[in-house]
């Protein structure tokens, strides 16, 4: 039997030289806003799950994709953990910081990049509020179906990370059922694209399946066991193409095309 020993002691992350890391970040990314004093870090010690609190090593607030890419590559090289945070409204602890890690706040990525009423989709950055998507669609008599109870404040990036739902999820599905494409950066700082702009993309395998993809069939579009046995993808969400619906319209998730690259769309 092969045994893998963890270098951490009592489950704690290895000690990070904060001053050295801060100096290197400031040198490589001089225009990146970095919070590192105790007073600045205190507001970020928890998300909506306030029963658990941890002060992060540092908090960064990037404004450009290139800043996040460089940050992730540097942290990967130095083995510093990074936790991505959206609006901080989650109640499941998805954005809890680490004492020896960096909290990557995506709140400044809040632009709606493209509105396409003919195709019934919109491209947005991860910091866009859930409700703002429906507000942008309202002039075209469309709306975004997933509606968490915190939709007035929660961000779409956090919705994707947590696969959020809401009261409409029984009819229209969760966040994953309403996405066409997601552009992400992995924890190593590598760019990846999950999904496609088109429902009938050439790829016939589900982008959530790893390491052994299986075809998503129309007969079992929502079967997690047969279609998506593994859910290991991770990273920071980038502009996402999101499906819209007309109020009262029948859900389009009931019969997705067999070649759809997105799981259970």
Phi, psi and omega in degrees: 000129178271130181243128178260119180268136179269134180287347180287149179255125180055035177078001181276147178287152178303147181294133180253136176283098187297315182297319179293318179295318179297317180297319181291320178296316180294328179286317182281325184232075185294336181265005179274128179282124182236125175260128184219352177277157183301321181294322180284331184278336186305317180296345184256016185285351177202166171258217180293342177272080189284355178289340179242123184229133176215130178279122181288163178296314178207159174236131178242142181235082182285162177236348182228152180299322182297325178296316180294319180299313179295320179299313182295320179296318180295315181294326177294319179296321182268003179058044176257122181292148179233132176245125179274141181225137176263248180274350179075026181263355185295147180249005182255003179079019182291340182241026178292130182285167176246141183298326180251034181223171180258137176262117183262104185266123185261017188297336184274354175269081189232033180261141169269112191276328183205137174241121183232086181294330179295318178273356180057044175216164178220144176255127184224160172274162189294341182273000179292135180290147179305311183293331180296333179292315177294325178294323177290333181273341186305319180299341181256013181059040178234166177203162178264124192290309182301128186220078175302158181298338179261024188299337179292338183236330186292152183259156182292330177297318176293325177298318179294315182298324184260358184051055186291158181234260186118183186292340180275356188294333180294330181264320188248356179089176181273188182302318183299333180280351186240020178249140172263312185209143176229128174259126187229166167245130178285172178295342176274356180087016180264140181276140179219151175239125180248124181093199185203164176289338185249147177291329182255050179297153182301324181296131182255010180248154182284130184289349179271353184273122179202137005268359184242088183296148174229151181291140175269111183268154178293335181285337179221062185290343184247009182281108181291328184285320183272333185260316186228076182290342183231142180228064189257001183290149182207162179148187180257126186290142176241192185313123183251137173271122190241137180281140173253164175222159173272142179305126179083359181286152177292142182298137178272001183277354186287334181216072180288154177295149184296334183267010182299130182281343182263140186292132170053036183296000000 
